[in-house]
Each structure stands twice: as C-alpha cells, then as structure tokens.
Amino acid sequence: MLSGHVGRANEYTRDLAELIGADPVITTATDTENVAAIDTLSQSVNGWYPDFKANTKLYNGLLADHKPVGIYVDPDLRILNSTLKG
C-alpha cells in the first residue's frame, strides 16, 4: 500500500496484517523510530500547516532523529470534536 500517514496506508497495513496473520512492513522514518509524525498529529486535530510536503519532510525528519520540534497552537483554536476534549 502506498500513501503513508495521511492516506492512512500505515494504519490499513497494520490492520490487514493483523487480519491475515502477517508482519506489517512499514518504512516511514517516524514509524521505524516509534515517534509521532507531524502529519498524523495535525490530521488528528484537523490541523493545518503551510507547504505541506516540504514541511512534513523537514519536521518528520527532525522527529525521526529524536530532535525537538515546537508546535504552536493558535489561542483562538476551538476544539469541536468532543473526543478531543480533556
């Protein structure tokens, strides 16, 4: 499967592997390093950031190298999904 995080191919690969008793092979750097990916984090809160492709590559590379990445949350952010409220 192709498309990585945003197209949910990694998630679907894990699900399919479990169903058929196989070992999933996922090669995205953040997954191999067991760290969160910026595109997955953004997607989970319906977030946005500019220059998606370039910035995803940049920030996921930093995260995969276990380097700190700052995330700014606009103070006017309104969380509408009740599952995200803490």
N, C-alpha and C positions, 0 to 999 in steps of 0.2 A: 504494500500500500504506500502511496505517496501523498504527502501534504503535511506531515509533521504535526505540530501542535494545533495550529489554527483550524485546519481542516479535520482535526480530531483523529488523524490516522494512527497516532501513537496509542491513543485510548482504544480505538477499534482493534488495533493489532493485539493489545493485551487481552481484550475481551474474547477475540476469536481464538487466540492461543489457548486460553483457559477452556473454552468450549471443546476444542479438539484435542486437548492434552498435549500441546506443543509448547516449545520455549519461544517466546517472542524475541525478535531481533530488532532492536530499536537503536539507531545510531546517532540521534541528535545529541549534541555535546552536553546539554543540560541534563538530559535523561541518563546518559552514561556516568555523569558526575553526581547524580541524585540531588540536583538543586532545582529550585523553581525557575521557570523560564519567564521572561518579561512578557512575552506574547500570551502565555497561558494566564499569568496574573492579570493582565489587562483585560483579557476576554472574560475572566471570572467576575469582574466588577463592571463589565460593559464600559471599560475604559478606552482611551484613545491616546495616541502619541504620534507626532509628525514623522514623516519619512519612514514609514513602517518597515520596509525591507532593510534599509541601511541601519536604522537604529536597533532593530531586532537582532541583526547580526552582531552589532557592536556590544549591546548590553548582554545578550546571551553569552557572548564570548567572555566578557568580564565575569559573569556569574559562573560559568563553567570553570574559569580559572580561580574561583573562590575569592574574587575581589569584591569589595563593597560597591554597591550601586544605590544611589539615593533616588527615592521616588517622592515626587511632590504631589500632594492631593489638594486640589483647589478647595479653599474653605467654603465655597458655595456648593460643594458636592452634595447632592441629595440622593440617598440610597432608597430606591423604590421597591427593591425586592426584599420582602420580609425575611427570606432565608439568610440574607447578609447582615441583618441587624444583630447586634450582640447583646 
